Amino acid sequence: MNGATGIGVAILGTDGSPNARRAAAFLGRLAVRPGDRAIVVSVVERLRSPSLALIPASTRRLLSGAMAEVERARYRRAERHTKVVATTLANAGWRVEASVRVGTPVEELLSAAREAGAKLIVLGARGTSGLSRLLLGSVAEGVVKRASIPVLLAR
């Protein structure tokens, strides 16, 4: 990342949270040079129930249908907030692409960065600490630990 030549490609991970909106606002305030591009990525995780095989078939079908509907609703919500962020960045002068991916957030964000040849990943940091962080992990922490490019965390 060289200030004289611009950022190049930046991945902005968003989940619609206040910290993700702050990360988008920060990216939007950066100086944009010709050729700079922002790819707004939202990741929808698949719902899984490891005990589905233990449930009677009729109940399993009902539960599977309900889970599929929840996933579709989450995908539509991700599309909406991704488009809002993309519009905001476009208004700030960025060339923008929006992408909703399905999978594990850390994996999908890193994959999007590799595929695009990104030079920067921008994320909102939730500031989780203590036991919940130990048990739940953190997308930001996972990306920071595994990324081969700079990661900017906004709070």
Wavefront OBJ file of the C-alpha trace (Angstrom):
o trace
v 0.000 0.000 0.000
v 1.657 3.178 -1.199
v 0.065 6.568 -0.567
v 1.386 7.923 -3.870
v -0.235 5.205 -5.937
v -3.357 4.657 -3.854
v -4.731 1.692 -2.015
v -5.571 -0.459 -5.009
v -8.183 -2.966 -3.909
v -9.642 -2.917 -0.401
v -11.977 -5.537 1.020
v -14.548 -4.132 3.428
v -16.176 -6.825 5.529
v -19.609 -5.825 6.765
v -22.301 -7.460 8.853
v -24.537 -4.442 9.329
v -23.314 -3.827 12.880
v -22.459 -0.354 14.215
v -18.737 -1.176 14.141
v -18.993 -2.365 10.537
v -20.688 0.929 9.664
v -17.827 2.791 11.383
v -15.314 0.777 9.337
v -17.179 1.710 6.149
v -17.261 5.372 7.177
v -13.509 5.290 7.837
v -12.786 3.728 4.448
v -15.052 6.306 2.841
v -12.978 9.126 4.347
v -9.692 7.839 2.914
v -8.285 9.607 -0.130
v -9.297 7.744 -3.269
v -6.966 7.647 -6.239
v -7.736 6.532 -9.793
v -7.870 2.760 -9.876
v -8.782 2.335 -6.194
v -11.570 -0.158 -5.725
v -13.552 -1.299 -2.694
v -15.196 -4.694 -2.552
v -17.904 -4.792 0.101
v -18.279 -8.348 1.400
v -20.950 -9.697 3.686
v -20.883 -13.355 4.710
v -23.946 -15.379 5.626
v -23.139 -18.428 7.686
v -25.124 -21.589 7.030
v -27.287 -22.756 9.899
v -26.409 -26.235 11.060
v -28.023 -28.587 13.478
v -25.735 -31.530 14.207
v -28.602 -33.494 15.742
v -30.930 -33.421 12.691
v -30.259 -37.085 11.961
v -31.654 -37.998 15.389
v -34.995 -36.261 14.759
v -37.964 -38.052 13.133
v -38.147 -37.469 9.356
v -41.303 -35.339 9.417
v -39.869 -33.038 12.086
v -36.508 -32.951 10.308
v -38.208 -31.751 7.081
v -40.081 -29.060 9.003
v -36.949 -27.896 10.813
v -34.867 -27.990 7.616
v -37.469 -25.856 5.850
v -37.502 -23.339 8.692
v -33.695 -23.177 8.711
v -33.662 -22.612 4.938
v -36.130 -19.732 5.308
v -33.987 -18.151 8.032
v -30.927 -18.436 5.756
v -32.821 -16.804 2.867
v -33.921 -13.949 5.151
v -30.355 -13.466 6.402
v -29.097 -13.431 2.805
v -31.663 -10.777 1.796
v -30.718 -8.675 4.853
v -27.025 -9.009 3.941
v -27.785 -7.907 0.378
v -29.615 -4.821 1.646
v -26.922 -3.599 4.036
v -24.144 -4.461 1.563
v -25.844 -2.313 -1.096
v -26.235 0.589 1.359
v -22.528 0.459 2.224
v -21.562 0.122 -1.449
v -23.621 3.214 -2.305
v -22.000 5.183 0.503
v -18.508 4.272 -0.717
v -19.416 5.004 -4.337
v -20.613 8.452 -3.260
v -17.201 8.953 -1.618
v -15.494 8.296 -4.968
v -14.675 4.588 -4.727
v -15.269 2.154 -7.555
v -17.315 -0.420 -5.682
v -18.418 -4.009 -5.998
v -20.777 -5.681 -3.530
v -20.688 -9.371 -2.727
v -22.711 -11.585 -0.408
v -21.011 -14.904 0.196
v -22.156 -17.987 2.048
v -19.706 -19.732 4.358
v -17.432 -19.041 7.287
v -16.708 -15.299 7.631
v -12.939 -15.555 8.158
v -12.504 -17.994 5.270
v -14.733 -16.017 2.917
v -13.135 -12.648 3.680
v -9.636 -14.032 3.162
v -10.741 -15.794 -0.009
v -12.313 -12.586 -1.355
v -9.065 -10.732 -0.633
v -6.955 -13.359 -2.425
v -9.293 -13.501 -5.432
v -9.307 -9.714 -5.838
v -5.604 -9.187 -5.204
v -6.552 -6.882 -2.338
v -3.937 -4.790 -0.561
v -6.051 -4.045 2.522
v -8.886 -5.591 4.543
v -11.073 -3.238 6.589
v -13.311 -4.577 9.361
v -15.238 -3.342 12.336
v -13.930 -4.695 15.646
v -16.586 -5.644 18.143
v -14.219 -5.306 21.076
v -15.224 -8.657 22.525
v -13.035 -9.690 25.400
v -12.757 -12.186 28.203
v -14.466 -15.572 28.279
v -16.864 -14.895 25.397
v -13.929 -14.147 23.097
v -12.181 -17.326 24.192
v -15.276 -19.428 23.531
v -16.740 -17.700 20.491
v -13.673 -16.452 18.691
v -13.690 -13.310 16.612
v -13.853 -12.717 12.872
v -11.558 -9.717 13.234
v -9.054 -11.680 15.281
v -9.161 -14.598 12.839
v -8.573 -12.326 9.858
v -5.752 -10.452 11.614
v -4.008 -13.712 12.504
v -4.319 -15.253 9.052
v -4.197 -12.383 6.572
v -1.086 -11.873 4.510
v -2.001 -8.224 3.879
v -2.670 -5.309 6.245
v -5.912 -5.384 8.211
v -7.456 -2.176 9.496
v -9.865 -2.564 12.434
v -12.294 0.237 13.248
v -14.179 0.711 16.527
l 1 2 3 4 5 6 7 8 9 10 11 12 13 14 15 16 17 18 19 20 21 22 23 24 25 26 27 28 29 30 31 32 33 34 35 36 37 38 39 40 41 42 43 44 45 46 47 48 49 50 51 52 53 54 55 56 57 58 59 60 61 62 63 64 65 66 67 68 69 70 71 72 73 74 75 76 77 78 79 80 81 82 83 84 85 86 87 88 89 90 91 92 93 94 95 96 97 98 99 100 101 102 103 104 105 106 107 108 109 110 111 112 113 114 115 116 117 118 119 120 121 122 123 124 125 126 127 128 129 130 131 132 133 134 135 136 137 138 139 140 141 142 143 144 145 146 147 148 149 150 151 152 153 154 155
